[in-house]
């Protein structure tokens, strides 16, 4: 018993391995109709904890610069608390432009990593019908395209199909 207690007293206590931080995923989704942006950043840490995750959005012409702070507390866009995935949903109107996004994550021990991405907000147009094409096809595969001036006849002797294609 004395040997065990002597051995346990002289055992060296292991120091934790070096702290590290990585950004494993960065997702951006902007809804033009709702004027909302959703940002999500997945982090992975070793022997440390994240203190802040921020995303800056900048554009040159016209000049635009703003910063969002993401959370890992299951609020305002984050679904699950304390899982290393930081997120946020924010109301913002972004003019049609190309934007540079930069996420910066920091730990308690002062480690800082960043990741950059771009997105472009383009004007959206509702779909419109450009053309409607009608074709008459027979059982043997033959057929023809006709326009609105050509009549389409239906009779009891021929088996035919009316196909149409809509171009949007």
DSSP file (Angstrom, degrees, kcal/mol; ACC not computed):
  #  RESIDUE AA STRUCTURE BP1 BP2  ACC     N-H-->O    O-->H-N    N-H-->O    O-->H-N    TCO  KAPPA ALPHA  PHI   PSI    X-CA   Y-CA   Z-CA
    1    1 A X     >        0   0    0      0, 0.0     4,-2.0     0, 0.0     5,-0.2   0.000 360.0 360.0 360.0 -37.2    0.0    0.0    0.0
    2    2 A X  H  >  +     0   0    0      1,-0.2     4,-2.2     2,-0.2     5,-0.2   0.886 360.0  52.4 -67.0 -37.7    2.9    2.3    0.8
    3    3 A X  H  > S+     0   0    0      2,-0.2     4,-2.7     1,-0.2    -1,-0.2   0.909 108.4  50.7 -64.4 -41.9    4.5    1.7   -2.6
    4    4 A X  H  > S+     0   0    0      1,-0.2     4,-2.3     2,-0.2    -1,-0.2   0.910 111.8  47.0 -63.0 -43.0    1.2    2.5   -4.4
    5    5 A X  H  X S+     0   0    0     -4,-2.0     4,-1.4     2,-0.2    -1,-0.2   0.876 112.9  49.2 -69.9 -35.2    0.9    5.8   -2.5
    6    6 A X  H  X S+     0   0    0     -4,-2.2     4,-1.3     2,-0.2    -2,-0.2   0.917 112.4  48.2 -65.9 -43.0    4.5    6.7   -3.2
    7    7 A X  H  X S+     0   0    0     -4,-2.7     4,-0.6     1,-0.2     3,-0.3   0.901 110.9  50.2 -64.5 -41.1    4.1    5.9   -6.9
    8    8 A X  H  < S+     0   0    0     -4,-2.3     3,-0.3     1,-0.2    -1,-0.2   0.798 108.2  53.9 -69.4 -27.4    0.9    7.9   -7.2
    9    9 A X  H  < S+     0   0    0     -4,-1.4    -1,-0.2     1,-0.2    -2,-0.2   0.783 111.6  43.7 -76.6 -26.7    2.6   10.9   -5.5
   10   10 A X  H  < S+     0   0    0     -4,-1.3    -1,-0.2    -3,-0.3    -2,-0.2   0.436  84.4 117.8 -99.4   1.3    5.5   11.0   -8.0
   11   11 A X     <  -     0   0    0     -4,-0.6     2,-0.3    -3,-0.3    -3,-0.0  -0.468  69.1-118.1 -68.7 137.8    3.4   10.5  -11.2
   12   12 A X        -     0   0    0     -2,-0.2     2,-0.4     1,-0.1    -1,-0.1  -0.585  21.5-125.4 -79.5 134.5    3.6   13.4  -13.5
   13   13 A X        -     0   0    0     -2,-0.3     2,-0.3     1,-0.1    -1,-0.1  -0.666  28.0-120.7 -80.7 129.5    0.4   15.2  -14.3
   14   14 A X        -     0   0    0     -2,-0.4     2,-0.3     1,-0.0    -1,-0.1  -0.525  19.6-136.7 -74.0 130.8   -0.2   15.3  -18.0
   15   15 A X        -     0   0    0     -2,-0.3    -1,-0.0     1,-0.1     0, 0.0  -0.622  31.0-102.2 -80.2 145.0   -0.5   18.8  -19.5
   16   16 A X        -     0   0    0     -2,-0.3     3,-0.1     1,-0.1    -1,-0.1  -0.317  41.8-102.6 -65.7 153.2   -3.3   19.3  -22.0
   17   17 A X        -     0   0    0      1,-0.2    -1,-0.1    -3,-0.1    29,-0.0  -0.173  56.2 -65.8 -69.0 170.8   -2.3   19.3  -25.6
   18   18 A X        -     0   0    0      1,-0.1    -1,-0.2     0, 0.0     2,-0.1  -0.243  54.5-113.3 -61.9 143.0   -2.1   22.5  -27.6
   19   19 A X        +     0   0    0     28,-0.1     2,-0.3    -3,-0.1    28,-0.2  -0.465  39.6 178.1 -75.6 148.1   -5.3   24.5  -28.1
   20   20 A X  E     -A   46   0A   0     26,-1.6    26,-2.1    -2,-0.1     2,-0.3  -0.980  16.6-163.6-148.9 160.6   -6.7   24.8  -31.6
   21   21 A X  E     +A   45   0A   0     -2,-0.3     2,-0.3    24,-0.2    24,-0.2  -0.986  10.7 175.9-146.5 132.7   -9.6   26.3  -33.5
   22   22 A X  E     -A   44   0A   0     22,-2.3    22,-2.3    -2,-0.3     2,-0.7  -0.977  28.0-135.7-135.2 152.3  -10.9   25.7  -37.1
   23   23 A X  E     +A   43   0A   0     -2,-0.3    20,-0.2    20,-0.2     3,-0.1  -0.940  24.6 177.1-103.3 113.0  -13.8   26.8  -39.1
   24   24 A X  E     +     0   0A   0     18,-2.1     2,-0.3    -2,-0.7    19,-0.2   0.673  63.1  13.3 -93.9 -17.7  -15.2   23.7  -40.8
   25   25 A X  E     -A   42   0A   0     17,-1.2    17,-2.5     2,-0.0     2,-0.4  -0.978  52.0-171.1-159.2 143.7  -18.2   25.2  -42.6
   26   26 A X  E     -A   41   0A   0     -2,-0.3     2,-0.4    15,-0.2    15,-0.2  -0.948  14.1-175.2-139.7 115.8  -19.6   28.7  -43.5
   27   27 A X  E     -A   40   0A   0     13,-3.0    13,-2.2    -2,-0.4     2,-0.4  -0.911   4.7-172.4-119.1 142.2  -23.1   29.0  -45.0
   28   28 A X  E     +A   39   0A   0     -2,-0.4     2,-0.4    11,-0.2    11,-0.2  -0.995   6.3 174.0-132.1 133.1  -24.9   32.1  -46.2
   29   29 A X  E     -A   38   0A   0      9,-2.0     9,-3.0    -2,-0.4     2,-0.5  -0.934   7.4-170.7-142.7 119.3  -28.5   32.4  -47.3
   30   30 A X  E     -A   37   0A   0     -2,-0.4     2,-0.7     7,-0.2     7,-0.2  -0.942   9.2-156.3-113.2 127.6  -30.2   35.7  -48.2
   31   31 A X  E  >> -A   36   0A   0      5,-3.1     5,-1.4    -2,-0.5     4,-1.3  -0.893   4.0-169.1-103.0 109.0  -33.9   36.0  -48.8
   32   32 A X  T  45S+     0   0    0     -2,-0.7    -1,-0.2     1,-0.2     5,-0.0   0.820  85.4  52.8 -68.5 -31.4  -34.7   39.0  -51.0
   33   33 A X  T  45S+     0   0    0      1,-0.2    -1,-0.2     3,-0.1    -2,-0.0   0.897 120.3  31.4 -72.4 -39.3  -38.4   38.8  -50.4
   34   34 A X  T  45S-     0   0    0      2,-0.1    -2,-0.2    58,-0.0    -1,-0.2   0.538 100.6-131.0 -93.0  -8.9  -38.1   38.9  -46.6
   35   35 A X  T  <5 +     0   0    0     -4,-1.3    57,-2.4     1,-0.2     2,-0.4   0.941  61.6 135.5  53.0  51.5  -34.9   41.0  -46.5
   36   36 A X  E   < -AB  31  91A   0     -5,-1.4    -5,-3.1    55,-0.3     2,-0.4  -0.979  42.6-156.7-130.7 141.5  -33.3   38.5  -44.1
   37   37 A X  E     -AB  30  90A   0     53,-2.8    53,-2.7    -2,-0.4     2,-0.5  -0.965   4.6-158.8-117.6 136.1  -29.8   37.0  -44.1
   38   38 A X  E     -AB  29  89A   0     -9,-3.0    -9,-2.0    -2,-0.4     2,-0.4  -0.963  11.4-174.2-113.7 126.1  -29.0   33.7  -42.4
   39   39 A X  E     -AB  28  88A   0     49,-2.6    49,-1.9    -2,-0.5     2,-0.4  -0.963   3.7-179.6-122.2 136.4  -25.4   33.0  -41.5
   40   40 A X  E     -AB  27  87A   0    -13,-2.2   -13,-3.0    -2,-0.4     2,-0.4  -0.994   4.1-176.6-140.3 131.3  -24.1   29.8  -40.0
   41   41 A X  E     -AB  26  86A   0     45,-3.4    45,-3.1    -2,-0.4     2,-0.5  -0.991  12.5-153.5-130.1 122.8  -20.5   28.9  -39.0
   42   42 A X  E     -AB  25  85A   0    -17,-2.5   -18,-2.1    -2,-0.4   -17,-1.2  -0.850  18.7-171.4 -96.7 127.4  -19.4   25.5  -37.8
   43   43 A X  E     -A   23   0A   0     41,-2.9     2,-0.4    -2,-0.5   -20,-0.2  -0.839  13.8-160.1-117.3 154.8  -16.3   25.6  -35.5
   44   44 A X  E     -A   22   0A   0    -22,-2.3   -22,-2.3    -2,-0.3     2,-0.3  -0.993  15.3-175.7-133.9 127.8  -14.2   22.9  -34.0
   45   45 A X  E     -A   21   0A   0     -2,-0.4     2,-0.4   -24,-0.2   -24,-0.2  -0.881  17.0-154.2-124.7 155.0  -12.0   23.5  -31.0
   46   46 A X  E    S-A   20   0A   0    -26,-2.1   -26,-1.6    -2,-0.3     3,-0.1  -0.992  80.3 -18.9-126.5 120.8   -9.4   21.5  -29.0
   47   47 A X  S    S+     0   0    0     -2,-0.4     2,-0.3   -28,-0.2   -28,-0.1   0.797 122.8  71.3  56.2  35.5   -8.8   22.3  -25.3
   48   48 A X  S    S-     0   0    0    -28,-0.1     2,-0.4   -29,-0.1    -1,-0.2  -0.961  71.0-126.9-162.3 170.1  -10.4   25.8  -25.6
   49   49 A X        -     0   0    0     -2,-0.3    59,-1.9    -3,-0.1     2,-0.3  -0.967  26.4-110.2-131.1 151.0  -13.7   27.4  -26.1
   50   50 A X  E     -D  107   0B   0     -2,-0.4    57,-0.3    57,-0.2     3,-0.1  -0.575  26.1-178.2 -79.9 134.3  -15.0   30.0  -28.5
   51   51 A X  E     +     0   0B   0     55,-2.9     2,-0.3     1,-0.3    56,-0.2   0.739  66.1   7.1-101.2 -30.7  -15.7   33.5  -27.2
   52   52 A X  E     -D  106   0B   0     54,-1.4    54,-2.5     2,-0.0     2,-0.4  -0.989  46.9-170.4-156.6 142.8  -16.9   35.2  -30.3
   53   53 A X  E     +D  105   0B   0     17,-0.5    17,-2.7    -2,-0.3     2,-0.4  -0.976  21.2 175.0-132.6 119.8  -17.9   34.6  -33.9
   54   54 A X  E     -DE 104  69B   0     50,-2.5    50,-2.8    -2,-0.4     2,-0.5  -0.949  18.1-155.4-128.0 147.3  -18.5   37.6  -36.1
   55   55 A X  E     -DE 103  68B   0     13,-2.9    13,-3.0    -2,-0.4     2,-0.4  -0.985   8.3-160.6-122.2 124.6  -19.2   38.0  -39.8
   56   56 A X  E     -DE 102  67B   0     46,-2.7    46,-2.2    -2,-0.5     2,-0.5  -0.873   2.7-161.4-103.7 139.2  -18.4   41.2  -41.7
   57   57 A X  E     +DE 101  66B   0      9,-2.9     9,-2.0    -2,-0.4     2,-0.3  -0.981  16.3 173.0-120.4 125.2  -20.1   42.0  -45.0
   58   58 A X  E     -DE 100  65B   0     42,-2.5    42,-2.8    -2,-0.5     2,-0.3  -0.945  12.6-179.2-133.0 153.7  -18.5   44.6  -47.3
   59   59 A X  E   > - E   0  64B   0      5,-2.2     5,-2.0    -2,-0.3     3,-0.2  -0.974  18.3-148.7-145.8 155.8  -19.1   45.9  -50.8
   60   60 A X  T   5S+     0   0    0     38,-0.4     2,-0.5    -2,-0.3    -1,-0.1   0.913  77.0  57.4 -93.9 -51.6  -17.3   48.6  -52.8
   61   61 A X  T   5S+     0   0    0      1,-0.3    -1,-0.2    37,-0.2    37,-0.2  -0.894 121.4  19.0-132.7 103.3  -19.8   50.2  -55.1
   62   62 A X  T   5S-     0   0    0     -2,-0.5    -1,-0.3    -3,-0.2     2,-0.1   0.537 112.7-112.7 -77.1 157.7  -22.0   51.4  -53.5
   63   63 A X  T   5 +     0   0    0     -2,-0.1     2,-0.3    -3,-0.1    -3,-0.2  -0.343  46.0 168.7 -61.6 130.2  -20.0   51.4  -50.2
   64   64 A X  E   < +E   59   0B   0     -5,-2.0    -5,-2.2    -2,-0.1     2,-0.3  -0.989   8.2 163.2-147.8 135.5  -21.4   48.9  -47.7
   65   65 A X  E     +E   58   0B   0     -2,-0.3     2,-0.3    -7,-0.2    -7,-0.2  -0.889   9.4 147.8-157.1 120.9  -19.9   47.7  -44.4
   66   66 A X  E     -E   57   0B   0     -9,-2.0    -9,-2.9    -2,-0.3     2,-0.4  -0.988  27.6-144.2-151.8 157.8  -21.6   45.9  -41.5
   67   67 A X  E     -E   56   0B   0     -2,-0.3     2,-0.4   -11,-0.2   -11,-0.2  -0.984   8.7-163.8-128.8 135.8  -20.8   43.3  -38.8
   68   68 A X  E     -E   55   0B   0    -13,-3.0   -13,-2.9    -2,-0.4     2,-0.5  -0.952  11.7-144.8-117.0 138.7  -23.0   40.6  -37.4
   69   69 A X  E     -E   54   0B   0     -2,-0.4   -15,-0.2   -15,-0.2     2,-0.2  -0.910  18.8-151.7-102.1 124.0  -22.3   38.6  -34.2
   70   70 A X        -     0   0    0    -17,-2.7   -17,-0.5    -2,-0.5     2,-0.3  -0.500   8.3-150.2 -92.0 162.5  -23.4   35.0  -34.3
   71   71 A X  B     -C   87   0A   0     16,-2.3    16,-2.6     4,-0.2     3,-0.1  -0.889  22.9-157.0-132.1 161.8  -24.5   32.9  -31.3
   72   72 A X  S    S+     0   0    0     -2,-0.3    10,-3.0    14,-0.2    12,-0.2  -0.288  71.9  97.9-126.3  43.3  -24.5   29.3  -30.1
   73   73 A X  S    S-     0   0    0      8,-0.2     8,-0.3     2,-0.2     3,-0.1   0.120  99.1-103.5-121.5  19.6  -27.3   29.7  -27.6
   74   74 A X  S    S+     0   0    0      6,-0.4     2,-0.3     1,-0.2     7,-0.1   0.851  85.0 116.5  60.6  37.2  -30.4   28.4  -29.6
   75   75 A X    >   +     0   0    0      1,-0.1     3,-1.9    12,-0.1    -2,-0.2  -0.940  65.4   6.5-132.7 156.6  -31.6   32.0  -30.3
   76   76 A X  T 3  S-     0   0    0     -2,-0.3    13,-1.8     1,-0.3    -1,-0.1   0.830 140.4 -23.0  40.9  54.2  -32.1   34.2  -33.3
   77   77 A X  T 3  S+     0   0    0      1,-0.3     2,-0.4    11,-0.3    11,-0.3   0.104 108.1 113.1 109.1 -21.8  -31.4   31.6  -35.9
   78   78 A X    <   -     0   0    0     -3,-1.9    -1,-0.3     9,-0.3     3,-0.1  -0.727  44.8-168.1 -85.1 130.2  -29.3   29.1  -34.0
   79   79 A X        +     0   0    0     -2,-0.4     2,-0.5     1,-0.2    -1,-0.1   0.885  67.7  33.7 -87.8 -41.3  -31.1   25.8  -33.6
   80   80 A X  S >  S-     0   0    0      5,-0.2     3,-0.7    -5,-0.1    -6,-0.4  -0.970  79.7-128.4-124.8 127.7  -29.1   23.9  -31.0
   81   81 A X  T 3  S+     0   0    0     -2,-0.5    -8,-0.2    -8,-0.3     5,-0.1  -0.443  81.7   2.4 -74.9 144.4  -27.2   25.5  -28.1
   82   82 A X  T 3  S+     0   0    0    -10,-3.0    -1,-0.2    -2,-0.1    -9,-0.1   0.780  86.2 121.1  57.3  37.4  -23.5   24.8  -27.4
   83   83 A X  S <  S-     0   0    0     -3,-0.7    -1,-0.1     2,-0.3    -2,-0.1   0.320  86.2-105.4-108.7   7.3  -22.9   22.5  -30.3
   84   84 A X  S    S+     0   0    0      1,-0.2   -41,-2.9   -12,-0.2     2,-0.7   0.477  88.0 115.7  84.0   1.7  -20.1   24.5  -31.9
   85   85 A X  E     -B   42   0A   0     -5,-0.3     2,-0.4   -43,-0.2    -2,-0.3  -0.924  49.6-162.6-108.2 114.1  -22.3   25.8  -34.7
   86   86 A X  E     +B   41   0A   0    -45,-3.1   -45,-3.4    -2,-0.7     2,-0.3  -0.779  18.7 162.2 -98.5 137.0  -22.8   29.5  -34.5
   87   87 A X  E     -BC  40  71A   0    -16,-2.6   -16,-2.3    -2,-0.4    -9,-0.3  -0.933  17.3-177.6-148.8 168.3  -25.7   31.1  -36.4
   88   88 A X  E     -B   39   0A   0    -49,-1.9   -49,-2.6   -11,-0.3     2,-0.5  -0.923  16.8-149.0-168.3 146.6  -27.9   34.2  -36.7
   89   89 A X  E     -B   38   0A   0    -13,-1.8     2,-0.4    -2,-0.3   -51,-0.2  -0.990  28.0-179.5-121.3 123.2  -30.8   35.4  -38.7
   90   90 A X  E     -B   37   0A   0    -53,-2.7   -53,-2.8    -2,-0.5     2,-0.6  -0.940  29.8-124.0-130.9 144.3  -30.9   39.2  -39.3
   91   91 A X  E     +B   36   0A   0     -2,-0.4     2,-0.3   -55,-0.2   -55,-0.3  -0.768  49.9 142.5 -85.8 123.2  -33.1   41.6  -41.0
   92   92 A X        -     0   0    0    -57,-2.4     2,-0.7    -2,-0.6    -2,-0.1  -0.949  44.9-136.2-160.7 138.5  -31.2   43.6  -43.6
   93   93 A X        -     0   0    0     -2,-0.3     2,-0.6   -56,-0.0   -61,-0.1  -0.894  22.6-166.0-101.1 116.4  -31.9   45.0  -47.1
   94   94 A X        -     0   0    0     -2,-0.7     3,-0.1   -58,-0.0   -59,-0.1  -0.894  15.1-134.6-103.4 120.5  -28.9   44.3  -49.4
   95   95 A X        -     0   0    0     -2,-0.6     2,-0.4     1,-0.2    26,-0.2  -0.245  44.9 -76.8 -64.3 161.4  -28.9   46.2  -52.7
   96   96 A X  S    S+     0   0    0     24,-0.1     2,-0.3     2,-0.0    26,-0.2  -0.473  89.5 110.7 -62.5 116.5  -28.1   44.3  -55.9
   97   97 A X  E    S- F   0 121B   0     24,-0.8    24,-2.9    -2,-0.4     2,-0.5  -0.975  71.7 -90.0-173.4 170.5  -24.3   43.9  -55.6
   98   98 A X  E     - F   0 120B   0     -2,-0.3   -38,-0.4    22,-0.2     2,-0.4  -0.891  44.8-160.9 -99.8 132.5  -21.4   41.6  -55.0
   99   99 A X  E     - F   0 119B   0     20,-3.6    20,-2.1    -2,-0.5     2,-0.5  -0.903  15.0-145.1-121.3 143.2  -20.4   41.2  -51.4
  100  100 A X  E     -DF  58 118B   0    -42,-2.8   -42,-2.5    -2,-0.4     2,-0.4  -0.911  19.6-164.1-101.9 130.0  -17.3   40.0  -49.6
  101  101 A X  E     -DF  57 117B   0     16,-3.4    16,-2.6    -2,-0.5     2,-0.4  -0.942   7.5-175.2-117.3 137.5  -18.0   38.1  -46.3
  102  102 A X  E     -DF  56 116B   0    -46,-2.2   -46,-2.7    -2,-0.4     2,-0.4  -0.977   7.5-160.7-134.8 120.2  -15.4   37.4  -43.7
  103  103 A X  E     -DF  55 115B   0     12,-2.8    12,-1.9    -2,-0.4     2,-0.4  -0.848   6.6-168.9-100.3 136.3  -16.0   35.3  -40.6
  104  104 A X  E     -DF  54 114B   0    -50,-2.8   -50,-2.5    -2,-0.4     2,-0.4  -0.994   1.1-170.4-126.4 125.8  -13.7   35.7  -37.6
  105  105 A X  E     -DF  53 113B   0      8,-2.7     8,-2.2    -2,-0.4     2,-0.3  -0.936   5.4-169.7-116.1 139.9  -13.8   33.2  -34.7
  106  106 A X  E     -DF  52 112B   0    -54,-2.5   -55,-2.9    -2,-0.4   -54,-1.4  -0.946   6.6-151.1-130.4 149.5  -11.9   33.8  -31.4
  107  107 A X  E >   -D   50   0B   0      4,-1.9     3,-1.4    -2,-0.3   -57,-0.2  -0.659  34.0-104.2-111.8 171.1  -11.1   31.6  -28.4
  108  108 A X  T 3  S+     0   0    0    -59,-1.9   -58,-0.1     1,-0.3    -1,-0.1   0.838 120.4  56.0 -60.6 -34.2  -10.5   32.4  -24.7
  109  109 A X  T 3  S-     0   0    0    -60,-0.2    -1,-0.3     1,-0.1   -90,-0.0   0.435 123.7-102.0 -83.2   2.6   -6.8   31.8  -25.2
  110  110 A X    <   +     0   0    0     -3,-1.4     2,-0.2     1,-0.3    -2,-0.1   0.487  69.2 148.9  95.1   3.2   -6.6   34.4  -28.0
  111  111 A X        -     0   0    0    -91,-0.0    -4,-1.9    -5,-0.0     2,-0.4  -0.531  24.5-171.1 -70.2 136.3   -6.5   32.1  -31.0
  112  112 A X  E     +F  106   0B   0     -2,-0.2     2,-0.3    -6,-0.2    -6,-0.2  -0.995   9.0 175.1-133.4 127.9   -8.2   33.8  -34.0
  113  113 A X  E     -F  105   0B   0     -8,-2.2    -8,-2.7    -2,-0.4     2,-0.3  -0.929   7.9-165.4-127.9 155.6   -9.1   32.2  -37.3
  114  114 A X  E     -F  104   0B   0     -2,-0.3     2,-0.3   -10,-0.2   -10,-0.2  -0.937   9.1-165.2-139.0 161.5  -10.9   33.6  -40.3
  115  115 A X  E     -F  103   0B   0    -12,-1.9   -12,-2.8    -2,-0.3     2,-0.3  -0.990  12.8-150.8-145.6 140.3  -12.6   32.4  -43.5
  116  116 A X  E     +F  102   0B   0     -2,-0.3     2,-0.3   -14,-0.2   -14,-0.2  -0.877  19.5 161.0-119.4 149.1  -13.7   34.4  -46.5
  117  117 A X  E     -F  101   0B   0    -16,-2.6   -16,-3.4    -2,-0.3     2,-0.3  -0.945  22.7-137.4-152.1 167.8  -16.5   34.0  -49.0
  118  118 A X  E     -F  100   0B   0     -2,-0.3     2,-0.3   -18,-0.2   -18,-0.2  -0.936  14.5-177.1-129.7 156.1  -18.4   36.0  -51.6
  119  119 A X  E     -F   99   0B   0    -20,-2.1   -20,-3.6    -2,-0.3     2,-0.4  -0.984  13.7-146.1-146.8 155.1  -22.0   36.3  -52.6
  120  120 A X  E     -F   98   0B   0     -2,-0.3     2,-0.7   -22,-0.2   -22,-0.2  -0.988   4.4-151.6-127.2 129.5  -23.9   38.2  -55.2
  121  121 A X  E     -F   97   0B   0    -24,-2.9   -24,-0.8    -2,-0.4     2,-0.3  -0.888  24.3-173.8 -99.2 115.2  -27.4   39.6  -54.8
  122  122 A X        -     0   0    0     -2,-0.7     2,-0.2   -26,-0.2    -2,-0.0  -0.802  31.7 -98.4-111.8 151.0  -29.0   39.7  -58.3
  123  123 A X        -     0   0    0     -2,-0.3     2,-0.4     1,-0.1    -1,-0.0  -0.455  39.5-141.3 -65.8 134.7  -32.3   41.2  -59.3
  124  124 A X        -     0   0    0     -2,-0.2     2,-0.4    -3,-0.0    -1,-0.1  -0.812  12.1-160.2-102.2 139.0  -34.9   38.5  -59.6
  125  125 A X        -     0   0    0     -2,-0.4     2,-0.1     3,-0.0     3,-0.1  -0.952  22.6-116.9-118.5 136.4  -37.5   38.5  -62.4
  126  126 A X        -     0   0    0     -2,-0.4     2,-0.0     1,-0.1     0, 0.0  -0.421  42.2 -99.9 -67.3 147.0  -40.8   36.6  -62.2
  127  127 A X        -     0   0    0     -2,-0.1     2,-0.3     1,-0.0    -1,-0.1  -0.336  40.8-167.8 -66.9 149.4  -41.1   33.9  -64.9
  128  128 A X        -     0   0    0     40,-0.7     2,-0.5    -3,-0.1    -3,-0.0  -0.986  28.0-107.0-136.9 147.9  -43.1   34.7  -68.0
  129  129 A X        +     0   0    0     -2,-0.3    39,-0.2     1,-0.2     3,-0.1  -0.638  33.8 177.0 -77.2 122.4  -44.4   32.5  -70.9
  130  130 A X        -     0   0    0     37,-3.3     2,-0.3    -2,-0.5    38,-0.2   0.836  63.2  -8.6 -91.7 -41.6  -42.4   33.2  -74.0
  131  131 A X  E     -G  167   0C   0     36,-1.3    36,-3.1     2,-0.0     2,-0.4  -0.995  49.1-149.1-158.3 150.6  -43.9   30.7  -76.3
  132  132 A X  E     -G  166   0C   0     -2,-0.3     2,-0.5    34,-0.2    34,-0.2  -0.995  18.8-164.7-124.6 124.7  -46.4   27.8  -76.5
  133  133 A X  E     -G  165   0C   0     32,-2.9    32,-2.4    -2,-0.4     2,-0.4  -0.937   0.5-163.0-115.0 127.6  -45.7   25.1  -79.1
  134  134 A X  E     -GH 164 146C   0     12,-0.8    12,-2.1    -2,-0.5     2,-0.4  -0.896   7.6-176.7-108.8 136.7  -48.3   22.5  -80.1
  135  135 A X  E     -GH 163 145C   0     28,-3.0    28,-2.9    -2,-0.4     2,-0.5  -0.989  17.4-146.4-130.8 144.2  -47.6   19.3  -81.9
  136  136 A X  E     -GH 162 144C   0      8,-3.0     8,-2.1    -2,-0.4     2,-0.4  -0.945  22.4-174.3-107.6 124.8  -49.9   16.6  -83.2
  137  137 A X  E     -GH 161 143C   0     24,-2.5    24,-3.4    -2,-0.5     6,-0.3  -0.947  10.8-148.4-123.9 142.3  -48.4   13.1  -83.1
  138  138 A X  E >   -G  160   0C   0      4,-3.2     3,-1.8    -2,-0.4    22,-0.2  -0.500  35.4 -98.5 -99.4 171.7  -49.8    9.9  -84.4
  139  139 A X  T 3  S+     0   0    0     20,-1.1    21,-0.1     1,-0.3    -1,-0.1   0.830 121.6  58.3 -59.1 -34.5  -49.4    6.3  -83.1
  140  140 A X  T 3  S-     0   0    0      1,-0.1    -1,-0.3     2,-0.1     3,-0.1   0.461 120.5-106.4 -79.1   1.4  -46.6    5.6  -85.6
  141  141 A X  S <  S+     0   0    0     -3,-1.8    -2,-0.1     1,-0.4    -1,-0.1   0.241  81.6 122.6  95.3 -13.2  -44.5    8.5  -84.3
  142  142 A X        +     0   0    0     -5,-0.1    -4,-3.2     2,-0.0    -1,-0.4  -0.350  29.8 126.3 -76.3 164.2  -45.1   10.8  -87.2
  143  143 A X  E     -H  137   0C   0     -6,-0.3     2,-0.3    -3,-0.1    -6,-0.2  -0.983  39.6-123.4 171.0-172.2  -46.6   14.2  -86.6
  144  144 A X  E     -H  136   0C   0     -8,-2.1    -8,-3.0    -2,-0.3     2,-0.4  -0.991  19.6-112.9-156.6 158.4  -46.2   17.9  -87.2
  145  145 A X  E     -H  135   0C   0     -2,-0.3     2,-0.3   -10,-0.2   -10,-0.2  -0.766  35.5-171.5 -92.2 139.7  -46.1   21.2  -85.3
  146  146 A X  E     -H  134   0C   0    -12,-2.1   -12,-0.8    -2,-0.4     2,-0.1  -0.940  11.9-139.1-132.0 158.6  -48.9   23.6  -85.9
  147  147 A X    >   -     0   0    0     -2,-0.3     3,-1.4   -14,-0.1   -14,-0.0  -0.373  43.2 -83.9-104.4-174.8  -49.6   27.2  -85.0
  148  148 A X  T 3  S+     0   0    0      1,-0.3    -1,-0.0    -2,-0.1    -2,-0.0   0.690 126.4  58.2 -67.3 -17.1  -52.7   28.9  -83.8
  149  149 A X  T 3  S+     0   0    0      2,-0.1     2,-0.5     0, 0.0    -1,-0.3   0.649  90.1  84.9 -84.6 -16.3  -54.0   29.3  -87.4
  150  150 A X  S <  S-     0   0    0     -3,-1.4     2,-0.1     1,-0.0    -4,-0.1  -0.733  79.7-130.4 -89.5 130.1  -53.9   25.6  -88.0
  151  151 A X        -     0   0    0     -2,-0.5     2,-0.6     1,-0.0    -2,-0.1  -0.482   9.2-140.2 -76.9 150.5  -57.0   23.7  -86.9
  152  152 A X        -     0   0    0     -2,-0.1     2,-0.4    -6,-0.0    -1,-0.0  -0.950  21.5-158.6-110.2 113.1  -56.6   20.5  -84.8
  153  153 A X        -     0   0    0     -2,-0.6     2,-0.5     2,-0.0    -2,-0.0  -0.734   7.7-161.6 -97.9 140.1  -59.1   17.9  -85.9
  154  154 A X        +     0   0    0     -2,-0.4     2,-0.3     5,-0.0     5,-0.1  -0.978  19.9 164.6-117.1 129.4  -60.3   15.0  -83.8
  155  155 A X        -     0   0    0     -2,-0.5    -2,-0.0     3,-0.3     0, 0.0  -0.916  45.6-116.2-140.4 169.7  -62.0   12.1  -85.5
  156  156 A X  S    S+     0   0    0     -2,-0.3    -1,-0.0     1,-0.2    -2,-0.0   0.652 106.0  57.2 -80.8 -16.7  -62.9    8.5  -84.7
  157  157 A X  S    S+     0   0    0      1,-0.0     2,-0.3     2,-0.0    -1,-0.2   0.876  98.5  58.3 -85.4 -38.9  -60.5    6.8  -87.2
  158  158 A X        -     0   0    0    -20,-0.0     2,-0.7   -19,-0.0    -3,-0.3  -0.718  66.2-147.2 -98.5 140.5  -57.1    8.2  -86.2
  159  159 A X        +     0   0    0     -2,-0.3   -20,-1.1    -5,-0.1     2,-0.3  -0.933  37.1 157.1-101.1 117.7  -55.4    7.9  -82.9
  160  160 A X  E     -G  138   0C   0     -2,-0.7     2,-0.4   -22,-0.2   -22,-0.2  -0.923  31.5-137.7-139.3 162.9  -53.4   11.1  -82.3
  161  161 A X  E     -G  137   0C   0    -24,-3.4   -24,-2.5    -2,-0.3     2,-0.7  -0.950   8.4-141.4-124.9 141.3  -52.0   13.0  -79.4
  162  162 A X  E     -G  136   0C   0     -2,-0.4     2,-0.3   -26,-0.2   -26,-0.2  -0.908  26.9-177.4-102.0 111.3  -51.9   16.7  -78.8
  163  163 A X  E     -G  135   0C   0    -28,-2.9   -28,-3.0    -2,-0.7     2,-0.3  -0.823   2.3-171.8-106.2 147.4  -48.5   17.6  -77.2
  164  164 A X  E     -G  134   0C   0     -2,-0.3     2,-0.4   -30,-0.2   -30,-0.2  -0.992  11.1-159.8-140.3 151.9  -47.6   21.0  -76.1
  165  165 A X  E     -G  133   0C   0    -32,-2.4   -32,-2.9    -2,-0.3     2,-0.5  -0.995   8.2-154.2-130.1 132.1  -44.4   22.7  -74.8
  166  166 A X  E     -G  132   0C   0     -2,-0.4     2,-0.5   -34,-0.2   -34,-0.2  -0.936   7.0-154.6-110.9 123.6  -44.3   25.9  -72.8
  167  167 A X  E      G  131   0C   0    -36,-3.1   -37,-3.3    -2,-0.5   -36,-1.3  -0.856 360.0 360.0 -98.8 126.3  -41.2   28.0  -73.0
  168  168 A X              0   0    0     -2,-0.5   -40,-0.7   -39,-0.2    -1,-0.1   0.373 360.0 360.0-111.7 360.0  -40.6   30.2  -70.0
